[in-house]
Structures are given as structure tokens and as C-alpha cells.
Amino acid sequence: MQAEVKSLETRLKHSRKEKKELEQQLADVERENNILKDGTVLNRRLEQIRELERENQQLRQQPQTAGVSVQPDYEATRDRTLNKLKVGKQSTAGKAIDAFIKELKHGL
């Protein structure tokens, strides 16, 4: 009977040791799984950041191209204004408008 009890105690110790090892393995696997999940999330975030950077770059380029096409034709406006005033480009008004246009272009 004592031998049987000793045998059961030994088996119990061995089973507890195995349980501890299995729990450690499970914890390791769960840690690895979390790392992989974090990596997947990070990859998704990285792709979102790249997409936002592409959109940002496109938006930065739009005003430059839009600004070129939207810029008014100052010389045509000058000519229409001088024509309405019935004066030429060499008049004081014409020279003043040319100076004004030059300042506008310099500011851009």
C-alpha cells in the first residue's frame, strides 16, 4: 500500500511538473501570437500611413497646378482697362498699371 502511495505521489509530482511546462509553453505561444498580431496591426497602420502620405503629396501638387491655370492674365486686364480709358501703354496710367502688375507678380 505504501509503495502504491509513493508511486501515486511520484506520478502526481511528475504530472504537476508536466502541467507547469505545458503552461509555460502555452504562455510562450500566446506571447508569440500577440507579437504576430501586433505585427499585422503595425503593417496595416504602416500601409494606412503610406496611403495618407500619397494623398498628401497629391494634395500638395494640386494647388501648384491649379494656381498656374487660375492665375489671371494681368496684361489682358491692363489692355482692356487702358482701352476703356482711351489711353495707351506709354501714358502715365499705363505705366502705373505696369508697375502695379510687376508688384503683383513679384509677390507671387
N, CA, C and O of each residue as an XYZ file, in Angstrom:
432
protein
N       0.823     -1.182      0.000
C       0.000      0.000      0.000
C       0.872      1.252      0.000
O       0.607      2.198     -0.742
N       1.916      1.256      0.837
C       2.811      2.410      0.877
C       3.528      2.593     -0.454
O       3.744      3.722     -0.893
N       3.886      1.527     -1.077
C       4.559      1.594     -2.374
C       3.628      2.205     -3.410
O       4.043      2.977     -4.274
N       2.337      1.832     -3.296
C       1.355      2.386     -4.233
C       1.175      3.882     -4.009
O       1.059      4.642     -4.971
N       1.150      4.313     -2.749
C       1.023      5.736     -2.416
C       2.237      6.491     -2.937
O       2.103      7.564     -3.525
N       3.432      5.922     -2.718
C       4.661      6.559     -3.204
C       4.628      6.682     -4.718
O       5.029      7.704     -5.275
N       4.154      5.647     -5.372
C       4.068      5.658     -6.829
C       3.102      6.748     -7.298
O       3.376      7.461     -8.263
N       1.968      6.866     -6.599
C       0.987      7.905     -6.953
C       1.553      9.303     -6.698
O       1.337     10.220     -7.491
N       2.284      9.463     -5.581
C       2.899     10.762     -5.284
C       3.917     11.134     -6.354
O       3.988     12.285     -6.785
N       4.699     10.154     -6.775
C       5.698     10.394     -7.820
C       5.009     10.790     -9.119
O       5.432     11.726     -9.797
N       3.946     10.071     -9.457
C       3.202     10.398    -10.681
C       2.580     11.790    -10.584
O       2.543     12.532    -11.565
N       2.085     12.140     -9.373
C       1.488     13.458     -9.159
C       2.532     14.553     -9.347
O       2.269     15.561    -10.002
N       3.734     14.351     -8.763
C       4.813     15.327     -8.932
C       5.177     15.477    -10.404
O       5.365     16.585    -10.905
N       5.272     14.347    -11.078
C       5.625     14.356    -12.494
C       4.534     15.078    -13.313
O       4.834     15.854    -14.221
N       3.267     14.803    -12.969
C       2.154     15.446    -13.680
C       2.144     16.954    -13.443
O       1.886     17.736    -14.358
N       2.431     17.354    -12.192
C       2.487     18.793    -11.883
C       3.613     19.471    -12.663
O       3.452     20.582    -13.167
N       4.749     18.788    -12.754
C       5.880     19.329    -13.498
C       5.511     19.473    -14.980
O       5.805     20.493    -15.603
N       4.862     18.436    -15.536
C       4.430     18.494    -16.935
C       3.431     19.630    -17.152
O       3.486     20.346    -18.152
N       2.504     19.777    -16.173
C       1.499     20.840    -16.271
C       2.179     22.207    -16.311
O       1.816     23.071    -17.110
N       3.177     22.392    -15.431
C       3.907     23.656    -15.386
C       4.606     23.927    -16.722
O       4.576     25.047    -17.232
N       5.233     22.892    -17.277
C       5.925     23.037    -18.556
C       4.943     23.391    -19.674
O       5.220     24.244    -20.517
N       3.781     22.711    -19.663
C       2.765     22.985    -20.683
C       2.202     24.404    -20.544
O       1.954     25.084    -21.540
N       2.005     24.835    -19.299
C       1.527     26.206    -19.077
C       2.549     27.222    -19.582
O       2.184     28.250    -20.152
N       3.835     26.925    -19.369
C       4.893     27.816    -19.851
C       4.904     27.850    -21.378
O       5.042     28.913    -21.984
N       4.755     26.672    -21.994
C       4.706     26.608    -23.457
C       3.507     27.391    -23.996
O       3.611     28.105    -24.993
N       2.366     27.241    -23.313
C       1.167     27.971    -23.716
C       1.389     29.478    -23.611
O       1.009     30.231    -24.508
N       1.999     29.910    -22.521
C       2.282     31.340    -22.346
C       3.218     31.840    -23.448
O       3.032     32.935    -23.979
N       4.228     31.029    -23.787
C       5.156     31.409    -24.859
C       4.433     31.533    -26.200
O       4.651     32.484    -26.950
N       3.578     30.566    -26.485
C       2.828     30.586    -27.750
C       1.882     31.787    -27.786
O       1.754     32.447    -28.818
N       1.222     32.071    -26.666
C       0.326     33.236    -26.616
C       1.108     34.532    -26.826
O       0.641     35.438    -27.516
N       2.302     34.617    -26.229
C       3.152     35.793    -26.420
C       3.530     35.956    -27.894
O       3.459     37.054    -28.446
N       3.931     34.851    -28.517
C       4.289     34.883    -29.943
C       3.087     35.288    -30.789
O       3.215     36.064    -31.736
N       1.926     34.758    -30.439
C       0.701     35.091    -31.163
C       0.401     36.585    -31.060
O       0.041     37.221    -32.050
N       0.551     37.138    -29.862
C       0.327     38.572    -29.670
C       1.319     39.398    -30.475
O       0.965     40.431    -31.044
N       2.562     38.937    -30.518
C       3.581     39.642    -31.306
C       3.197     39.627    -32.780
O       3.309     40.644    -33.465
N       2.747     38.477    -33.265
C       2.327     38.379    -34.668
C       1.126     39.271    -34.948
O       1.058     39.927    -35.988
N       0.170     39.292    -34.007
C      -0.994     40.170    -34.170
C      -0.553     41.622    -34.199
O      -1.013     42.400    -35.036
N       0.347     41.991    -33.278
C       0.856     43.361    -33.250
C       1.555     43.698    -34.559
O       1.414     44.806    -35.076
N       2.305     42.748    -35.091
C       2.990     42.963    -36.363
C       2.002     43.187    -37.490
O       2.213     44.043    -38.349
N       0.920     42.415    -37.486
C      -0.111     42.579    -38.514
C      -0.767     43.946    -38.385
O      -0.986     44.632    -39.383
N      -1.078     44.339    -37.164
C      -1.675     45.658    -36.933
C      -0.701     46.747    -37.371
O      -1.099     47.722    -38.009
N       0.565     46.580    -37.032
C       1.565     47.571    -37.430
C       1.676     47.664    -38.945
O       1.806     48.757    -39.497
N       1.626     46.519    -39.618
C       1.683     46.535    -41.082
C       0.485     47.267    -41.672
O       0.627     48.022    -42.634
N      -0.695     47.044    -41.098
C      -1.891     47.761    -41.569
C      -1.740     49.255    -41.339
O      -2.051     50.058    -42.218
N      -1.268     49.626    -40.166
C      -1.071     51.049    -39.855
C      -0.046     51.672    -40.801
O      -0.222     52.794    -41.276
N       1.018     50.930    -41.064
C       2.052     51.416    -41.966
C       1.481     51.640    -43.363
O       1.800     52.635    -44.012
N       0.650     50.730    -43.820
C       0.022     50.885    -45.140
C      -0.919     52.090    -45.150
O      -0.979     52.819    -46.140
N      -1.654     52.303    -44.053
C      -2.526     53.478    -43.961
C      -1.701     54.759    -44.008
O      -2.082     55.722    -44.673
N      -0.580     54.771    -43.307
C       0.299     55.946    -43.308
C       0.818     56.208    -44.711
O       0.843     57.352    -45.165
N       1.235     55.147    -45.401
C       1.731     55.320    -46.776
C       0.648     55.880    -47.686
O       0.916     56.749    -48.515
N      -0.575     55.382    -47.531
C      -1.692     55.868    -48.352
C      -1.961     57.345    -48.060
O      -2.183     58.134    -48.979
N      -1.940     57.712    -46.786
C      -2.150     59.115    -46.423
C      -1.028     60.001    -46.952
O      -1.275     61.134    -47.366
N       0.195     59.495    -46.943
C       1.312     60.263    -47.498
C       1.136     60.471    -48.997
O       1.429     61.550    -49.513
N       0.652     59.433    -49.705
C       0.397     59.579    -51.150
C      -0.685     60.628    -51.400
O      -0.544     61.478    -52.279
N      -1.773     60.561    -50.614
C      -2.846     61.547    -50.758
C      -2.334     62.948    -50.453
O      -2.661     63.904    -51.156
N      -1.529     63.064    -49.400
C      -0.964     64.356    -49.015
C      -0.106     64.928    -50.139
O      -0.186     66.115    -50.453
N       0.710     64.073    -50.736
C       1.566     64.511    -51.840
C       0.718     64.980    -53.019
O       1.032     65.993    -53.644
N      -0.353     64.252    -53.325
C      -1.240     64.651    -54.414
C      -1.894     65.991    -54.113
O      -2.012     66.841    -54.995
N      -2.319     66.178    -52.867
C      -2.947     67.444    -52.488
C      -1.951     68.600    -52.556
O      -2.327     69.720    -52.904
N      -0.699     68.342    -52.231
C       0.318     69.392    -52.329
C       0.562     69.793    -53.779
O       0.841     70.957    -54.069
N       0.456     68.831    -54.681
C       0.695     69.125    -56.089
C      -0.494     69.831    -56.731
O      -0.306     70.595    -57.678
N      -1.701     69.603    -56.249
C      -2.890     70.204    -56.842
C      -2.868     71.725    -56.816
O      -3.107     72.329    -57.862
N      -2.597     72.387    -55.693
C      -2.606     73.852    -55.707
C      -1.584     74.427    -56.686
O      -1.827     75.467    -57.299
N      -0.452     73.760    -56.835
C       0.561     74.261    -57.758
C       0.032     74.227    -59.182
O       0.189     75.201    -59.918
N      -0.582     73.144    -59.580
C      -1.109     73.053    -60.939
C      -2.351     73.915    -61.077
O      -2.569     74.523    -62.124
N      -3.172     73.975    -60.028
C      -4.365     74.812    -60.088
C      -3.977     76.281    -60.099
O      -4.615     77.083    -60.781
N      -2.943     76.643    -59.357
C      -2.508     78.034    -59.298
C      -2.042     78.537    -60.649
O      -2.245     79.704    -60.985
N      -1.426     77.675    -61.416
C      -0.940     78.076    -62.733
C      -2.108     78.368    -63.654
O      -2.075     79.348    -64.398
N      -3.132     77.541    -63.619
C      -4.253     77.717    -64.536
C      -5.217     78.804    -64.067
O      -5.956     79.359    -64.880
N      -5.223     79.116    -62.777
C      -6.156     80.096    -62.243
C      -5.558     81.508    -62.254
O      -6.293     82.484    -62.104
N      -4.271     81.627    -62.423
C      -3.615     82.930    -62.387
C      -4.209     83.842    -63.466
O      -4.287     83.454    -64.632
N      -4.627     85.047    -63.081
C      -5.255     85.951    -64.055
C      -4.254     86.471    -65.083
O      -3.049     86.526    -64.837
N      -4.780     86.842    -66.219
C      -3.966     87.417    -67.288
C      -3.926     88.932    -67.067
O      -4.801     89.667    -67.525
N      -2.890     89.376    -66.354
C      -2.796     90.793    -65.985
C      -2.667     91.701    -67.206
O      -3.245     92.788    -67.242
N      -1.917     91.256    -68.193
C      -1.708     92.100    -69.369
C      -3.014     92.329    -70.124
O      -3.276     93.436    -70.594
N      -3.828     91.288    -70.239
C      -5.121     91.439    -70.916
C      -6.017     92.392    -70.136
O      -6.726     93.210    -70.722
N      -5.981     92.282    -68.819
C      -6.774     93.189    -67.986
C      -6.275     94.621    -68.151
O      -7.071     95.554    -68.257
N      -4.951     94.790    -68.172
C      -4.363     96.120    -68.381
C      -4.824     96.709    -69.716
O      -5.242     97.865    -69.777
N      -4.748     95.914    -70.779
C      -5.126     96.403    -72.104
C      -6.598     96.801    -72.152
O      -6.944     97.827    -72.737
N      -7.474     95.990    -71.535
C      -8.904     96.341    -71.522
C      -9.139     97.633    -70.750
O      -9.908     98.494    -71.177
N      -8.465     97.757    -69.607
C      -8.641     98.964    -68.787
C      -8.145    100.201    -69.525
O      -8.827    101.225    -69.547
N      -6.968    100.116    -70.128
C      -6.428    101.266    -70.866
C      -7.311    101.604    -72.064
O      -7.483    102.775    -72.400
N      -7.864    100.590    -72.701
C      -8.756    100.816    -73.838
C     -10.008    101.562    -73.393
O     -10.473    102.469    -74.083
N     -10.561    101.174    -72.220
C     -11.745    101.861    -71.697
C     -11.421    103.314    -71.371
O     -12.250    104.203    -71.568
N     -10.210    103.547    -70.870
C      -9.791    104.918    -70.532
C      -9.349    105.696    -71.776
O      -9.133    106.906    -71.719
N      -9.219    104.988    -72.889
C      -8.778    105.569    -74.155
C      -7.394    106.199    -74.026
O      -7.142    107.303    -74.508
N      -6.495    105.451    -73.353
C      -5.095    105.872    -73.242
C      -4.210    104.695    -73.631
O      -4.674    103.556    -73.666
N      -2.954    104.957    -73.919
C      -2.031    103.914    -74.339
C      -1.153    103.413    -73.205
O      -1.236    103.882    -72.070
N      -0.293    102.428    -73.550
C       0.609    101.827    -72.569
C       1.672    102.814    -72.106
O       2.178    102.700    -70.990
N       2.015    103.783    -72.956
C       3.069    104.729    -72.602
C       2.558    105.893    -71.761
O       3.340    106.735    -71.319
N       1.232    105.942    -71.537
C       0.679    107.022    -70.717
C       1.035    106.794    -69.254
O       1.523    105.730    -68.873
N       0.785    107.804    -68.455
C       1.047    107.706    -67.014
C       0.212    106.580    -66.404
O       0.708    105.819    -65.573
N      -1.036    106.475    -66.809
C      -1.912    105.410    -66.294
C      -1.379    104.043    -66.713
O      -1.370    103.110    -65.910
N      -0.936    103.917    -67.958
C      -0.390    102.653    -68.454
C       0.853    102.244    -67.690
O       1.019    101.078    -67.332
N       1.729    103.216    -67.440
C       2.958    102.927    -66.690
C       2.641    102.552    -65.240
O       3.292    101.690    -64.650
N       1.624    103.221    -64.679
C       1.227    102.912    -63.298
C       0.675    101.486    -63.210
O       0.981    100.742    -62.279
N      -0.144    101.125    -64.198
C      -0.700     99.762    -64.196
C       0.409     98.733    -64.385
O       0.397     97.685    -63.739
N       1.378     99.023    -65.274
C       2.504     98.105    -65.467
C       3.295     97.921    -64.168
O       3.699     96.808    -63.830
N       3.512     99.023    -63.445
C       4.231     98.941    -62.166
C       3.433     98.096    -61.159
O       3.997     97.309    -60.399
N       2.115     98.282    -61.178
C       1.247     97.514    -60.284
C       1.305     96.019    -60.620
O       1.403     95.183    -59.723
N       1.243     95.691    -61.905
C       1.326     94.292    -62.343
C       2.666     93.689    -61.927
O       2.732     92.549    -61.468
N       3.724     94.468    -62.093
C       5.057     93.991    -61.711
C       5.093     93.650    -60.219
O       5.659     92.628    -59.831
N       4.500     94.491    -59.392
C       4.454     94.237    -57.944
C       3.612     92.997    -57.627
O       3.967     92.199    -56.759
N       2.502     92.847    -58.339
C       1.666     91.663    -58.117
C       2.434     90.388    -58.442
O       2.402     89.424    -57.677
N       3.120     90.387    -59.572
C       3.877     89.200    -59.980
C       5.043     88.937    -59.040
O       5.386     87.785    -58.775
N       5.649     90.003    -58.540
C       6.773     89.846    -57.616
C       6.302     89.206    -56.299
O       7.032     88.430    -55.683
N       5.091     89.538    -55.882
C       4.526     88.992    -54.642
C       4.191     87.518    -54.747
O       4.126     86.831    -53.727
N       3.975     87.014    -55.956
C       3.638     85.597    -56.138
C       4.898     84.814    -56.077
O       4.870     83.590    -56.204
